[in-house]
Amino acid sequence: MKLKKILGIDIGGSGVKGAIVDTKKGKLLTKRYRIPTPQPATPEAVANVIKEIAKHFDWNGPIGVGFPGVIQQGIARTAANVDDSWIDKDLNKLFSRATGCTVHVVNDADAAGMAELKFGVGKGKKGTLMLITVGTGLGTVIFTDGKLVPNLEFGHLMLHGADAELYASDASRTNNNLEWDTWAGRFNEYLLRIEELIWPDLIIIGGGASKRWDKFFPHLSTKAPVVAAELMNEAGIVGAAMVSKYYNKLNA
């Protein structure tokens, strides 16, 4: 099966975004279509949003979805920034029923990492690469010589007695009305803790905060170089489409 165009969808804490992706070039073929994440963000409510996004694009082919939690064979094992009712749900089946399409779900940070490695700033890089998506939470991805370690949850390390996401995510900056340089100090603490544990050769920053990299990169003091993701907020959509392409090829 030759698949070039796939609908990629990225579920976030504040919005669900989708676009049709050219998986050969890693480019969006349409404008992103965004719907605010339902509150509460229950599986059924979000499934209806995904159905609406597919309908918006008049889509009836394969769909890839990035989800903010650990995904094992399509089943959600965690759901830190959505709703606990997601845990142990088979999301492949749930979203496939909702859309009438074949859907494959992947951890959202893993999706973004795969896109950056193939089409973005990580292309051709060797060694240990770490991508951190900075938004509502902190998504973390590690590649060693191009191989993914899936479902990492380093966004939930403890800092100052609390979950690192509550202390160093972009949401913590906005929720606490912090200036960029003040928040950068918090985020730098987080990165230094990561370096103590992993020692990456390169740190890639993605997610919503990557658009404002100039506001906080000058305040970082890691040993590893820190660079902004090239695909930025499009990475999760592109990566989700890549995963769907992979699984549809396996099942062809």
JOURSUL-V972814 format. One record per run of one state. SS is the DSSP state (~ for helix, > for strand, _ for the rest). FROM is the first residue (numbers start at 1). LEN is the number of residues. If there is no record, write none. Layout:
ss: <SS | SS>
from: <FROM | FROM>
len: <LEN | LEN>
This chain:
ss: <_ | > | _ | > | _ | > | _ | > | _ | ~ | _ | > | _ | > | _ | > | _ | ~ | _ | > | ~ | _ | > | ~ | _ | > | _ | > | _ | > | _ | ~ | _ | > | _ | > | ~ | _ | ~ | _ | ~ | _ | > | _ | ~ | _ | > | _ | ~ | _>
from: <1 | 5 | 12 | 15 | 23 | 27 | 29 | 33 | 37 | 43 | 57 | 63 | 68 | 71 | 73 | 75 | 77 | 84 | 87 | 90 | 91 | 100 | 103 | 108 | 120 | 128 | 135 | 138 | 145 | 147 | 150 | 154 | 157 | 158 | 160 | 162 | 164 | 169 | 170 | 176 | 180 | 199 | 202 | 207 | 208 | 220 | 225 | 229 | 232 | 251>
len: <4 | 7 | 3 | 8 | 4 | 2 | 4 | 4 | 6 | 14 | 6 | 5 | 3 | 2 | 2 | 2 | 7 | 3 | 3 | 1 | 9 | 3 | 5 | 12 | 8 | 7 | 3 | 7 | 2 | 3 | 4 | 3 | 1 | 2 | 2 | 2 | 5 | 1 | 6 | 4 | 19 | 3 | 5 | 1 | 12 | 5 | 4 | 3 | 19 | 2>
